[in-house]
Amino acid sequence: ALDPAGATTRVRARNGRRVLAAVREHVAVDGIDDASMRELAVAADVSVRTLYNLFDDRTGLVRALVLDFIADINLAVGDLEATT
């Protein structure tokens, strides 16, 4: 059966991951302290509205960046534990 809500959720998640990756690259070079949502949207090649739709506000975006970073650390630790 078709699940339009599920498809929308998957597209939103994929877009969120793509945007987070672009924002993460920008932040790695330029930092987050002075970065505006407009600047981050440009870096991610999305509209400011899309950024707000995905993350609600700057705090939500920073939270998502931190959680994404923690997930990467957990994967790396898991890989290390698997090889020792």
Rosetta constraint file for C-alpha pairs under 8 A:
AtomPair CA 3 CA 7 HARMONIC 6.22 0.50
AtomPair CA 4 CA 8 HARMONIC 6.11 0.50
AtomPair CA 5 CA 9 HARMONIC 6.18 0.50
AtomPair CA 6 CA 10 HARMONIC 6.19 0.50
AtomPair CA 7 CA 11 HARMONIC 6.19 0.50
AtomPair CA 8 CA 12 HARMONIC 6.05 0.50
AtomPair CA 9 CA 13 HARMONIC 6.08 0.50
AtomPair CA 10 CA 14 HARMONIC 6.08 0.50
AtomPair CA 11 CA 15 HARMONIC 6.05 0.50
AtomPair CA 12 CA 16 HARMONIC 5.96 0.50
AtomPair CA 12 CA 54 HARMONIC 7.39 0.50
AtomPair CA 13 CA 17 HARMONIC 6.17 0.50
AtomPair CA 14 CA 18 HARMONIC 6.24 0.50
AtomPair CA 15 CA 19 HARMONIC 6.02 0.50
AtomPair CA 16 CA 20 HARMONIC 5.95 0.50
AtomPair CA 16 CA 54 HARMONIC 6.24 0.50
AtomPair CA 17 CA 21 HARMONIC 6.12 0.50
AtomPair CA 18 CA 22 HARMONIC 6.43 0.50
AtomPair CA 18 CA 44 HARMONIC 7.87 0.50
AtomPair CA 19 CA 23 HARMONIC 6.08 0.50
AtomPair CA 19 CA 44 HARMONIC 5.25 0.50
AtomPair CA 19 CA 45 HARMONIC 7.97 0.50
AtomPair CA 19 CA 46 HARMONIC 7.80 0.50
AtomPair CA 19 CA 51 HARMONIC 7.99 0.50
AtomPair CA 20 CA 24 HARMONIC 5.82 0.50
AtomPair CA 20 CA 44 HARMONIC 7.76 0.50
AtomPair CA 20 CA 64 HARMONIC 7.67 0.50
AtomPair CA 20 CA 65 HARMONIC 6.61 0.50
AtomPair CA 21 CA 25 HARMONIC 6.30 0.50
AtomPair CA 22 CA 26 HARMONIC 6.35 0.50
AtomPair CA 22 CA 43 HARMONIC 6.33 0.50
AtomPair CA 22 CA 44 HARMONIC 4.88 0.50
AtomPair CA 23 CA 27 HARMONIC 6.05 0.50
AtomPair CA 23 CA 40 HARMONIC 5.94 0.50
AtomPair CA 23 CA 41 HARMONIC 7.89 0.50
AtomPair CA 23 CA 43 HARMONIC 6.28 0.50
AtomPair CA 23 CA 44 HARMONIC 5.82 0.50
AtomPair CA 24 CA 28 HARMONIC 6.07 0.50
AtomPair CA 24 CA 65 HARMONIC 6.88 0.50
AtomPair CA 25 CA 29 HARMONIC 6.59 0.50
AtomPair CA 26 CA 30 HARMONIC 5.95 0.50
AtomPair CA 26 CA 31 HARMONIC 7.29 0.50
AtomPair CA 26 CA 40 HARMONIC 7.45 0.50
AtomPair CA 26 CA 43 HARMONIC 6.43 0.50
AtomPair CA 27 CA 31 HARMONIC 4.31 0.50
AtomPair CA 27 CA 32 HARMONIC 5.34 0.50
AtomPair CA 30 CA 35 HARMONIC 7.98 0.50
AtomPair CA 31 CA 35 HARMONIC 7.17 0.50
AtomPair CA 35 CA 39 HARMONIC 6.09 0.50
AtomPair CA 35 CA 40 HARMONIC 6.59 0.50
AtomPair CA 36 CA 40 HARMONIC 6.24 0.50
AtomPair CA 37 CA 41 HARMONIC 5.95 0.50
AtomPair CA 37 CA 48 HARMONIC 6.52 0.50
AtomPair CA 37 CA 51 HARMONIC 7.46 0.50
AtomPair CA 37 CA 58 HARMONIC 6.69 0.50
AtomPair CA 38 CA 42 HARMONIC 6.23 0.50
AtomPair CA 38 CA 47 HARMONIC 7.88 0.50
AtomPair CA 38 CA 48 HARMONIC 5.62 0.50
AtomPair CA 39 CA 43 HARMONIC 6.26 0.50
AtomPair CA 40 CA 44 HARMONIC 6.18 0.50
AtomPair CA 41 CA 45 HARMONIC 5.93 0.50
AtomPair CA 41 CA 46 HARMONIC 5.19 0.50
AtomPair CA 41 CA 47 HARMONIC 5.73 0.50
AtomPair CA 41 CA 48 HARMONIC 5.35 0.50
AtomPair CA 41 CA 51 HARMONIC 6.22 0.50
AtomPair CA 42 CA 46 HARMONIC 6.25 0.50
AtomPair CA 42 CA 47 HARMONIC 7.25 0.50
AtomPair CA 46 CA 50 HARMONIC 6.21 0.50
AtomPair CA 46 CA 51 HARMONIC 6.95 0.50
AtomPair CA 47 CA 51 HARMONIC 6.50 0.50
AtomPair CA 48 CA 52 HARMONIC 6.33 0.50
AtomPair CA 49 CA 53 HARMONIC 6.03 0.50
AtomPair CA 50 CA 54 HARMONIC 6.11 0.50
AtomPair CA 51 CA 55 HARMONIC 6.12 0.50
AtomPair CA 51 CA 56 HARMONIC 7.62 0.50
AtomPair CA 52 CA 56 HARMONIC 4.60 0.50
AtomPair CA 52 CA 57 HARMONIC 5.66 0.50
AtomPair CA 55 CA 60 HARMONIC 5.08 0.50
AtomPair CA 55 CA 61 HARMONIC 5.18 0.50
AtomPair CA 55 CA 64 HARMONIC 7.73 0.50
AtomPair CA 56 CA 60 HARMONIC 5.98 0.50
AtomPair CA 56 CA 61 HARMONIC 7.59 0.50
AtomPair CA 57 CA 61 HARMONIC 6.38 0.50
AtomPair CA 58 CA 62 HARMONIC 6.17 0.50
AtomPair CA 59 CA 63 HARMONIC 6.01 0.50
AtomPair CA 60 CA 64 HARMONIC 6.11 0.50
AtomPair CA 61 CA 65 HARMONIC 6.22 0.50
AtomPair CA 62 CA 66 HARMONIC 6.22 0.50
AtomPair CA 63 CA 67 HARMONIC 6.14 0.50
AtomPair CA 64 CA 68 HARMONIC 5.97 0.50
AtomPair CA 65 CA 69 HARMONIC 6.14 0.50
AtomPair CA 66 CA 70 HARMONIC 6.13 0.50
AtomPair CA 67 CA 71 HARMONIC 6.11 0.50
AtomPair CA 68 CA 72 HARMONIC 6.35 0.50
AtomPair CA 69 CA 73 HARMONIC 6.32 0.50
AtomPair CA 70 CA 74 HARMONIC 6.14 0.50
AtomPair CA 71 CA 75 HARMONIC 6.23 0.50
AtomPair CA 72 CA 76 HARMONIC 6.23 0.50
AtomPair CA 73 CA 77 HARMONIC 6.12 0.50
AtomPair CA 74 CA 78 HARMONIC 6.06 0.50
AtomPair CA 75 CA 79 HARMONIC 6.14 0.50
AtomPair CA 76 CA 80 HARMONIC 6.20 0.50
AtomPair CA 77 CA 81 HARMONIC 6.10 0.50
AtomPair CA 78 CA 82 HARMONIC 6.11 0.50
AtomPair CA 79 CA 83 HARMONIC 6.43 0.50
AtomPair CA 80 CA 84 HARMONIC 6.38 0.50
